Amino acid sequence: MVKAVIDTNVVVSGLLSPFGNPPFLILQLIRNFEIALFVSDDILSEYEKVLHYKKFEAKITKDEIKKVLNFLGGGININPLKSDIAFADETDRIFYDLAKLSDSYLITGNLKHYPTEENIVAPAKFLEIYFEKNFR
């Protein structure tokens, strides 16, 4: 099974632009237990904080937020130690550290926020990898 950590922007994009876009498909694969999702307490808190931003109120219902947080919260919860790599936005570190610890892909729409590493991929690239590994 492919292991993944998903950045908050992937969750938001999957909820705002459903029906076929890569982030939406990734959320569906997680919901169907086809991807081993790794989370931490800090990541779950970040998801919840961002999904409740006022700018999303009219676009994402409280019921949708509750449902997505519920199934994402069912991921494998590990709380990694903090790395010493410099990040412009400290909230990015929590995703990076967990992906490293769990030997998972880090799926993000903001590749420029992270070091260039093979396991850090955009949603579309992750889907290519996922389908190649599962449907050869």
C-alpha positions, 0 to 999 in steps of 0.5 A: 500500500502506498503511504502518504502525508497530505498538505492542507492545501490538498485537502482544501483543494479537494473540497473546493474543486471536487469531481475529478481533480487530483486532490479530490481523487486523493481524498477518495482513495484515502476514504476508500482505504487505498492509501495509508494516510499518516497524520499527527496531532499537529497536522489534524489541528492545522487541517481543522484551523484552515478549514474553518477560515472565514473565507471558506464558510460559503464554500465548504459546509460545516458538515463537509468539514466534520466528515473530512476531519473524521475520516482524515483523523482515522489515519495512522497517528504518529507525532514525530520529533521536530527536524532542524531544517529551515522552513519559511512557514513553520507549519510546513515542517510538520508535514515534512517531518512526518513524511520523513519518519513514516517513509511516505510521500508528501503530497502538496500543491506548494512544492516550492515550500519544501526541499526538492526530494523524490518523495515530495510530489504534487497531487497529479504526480502522486496519482501517476505513482499510485496508479503505476504501483497498483495497476501495472 
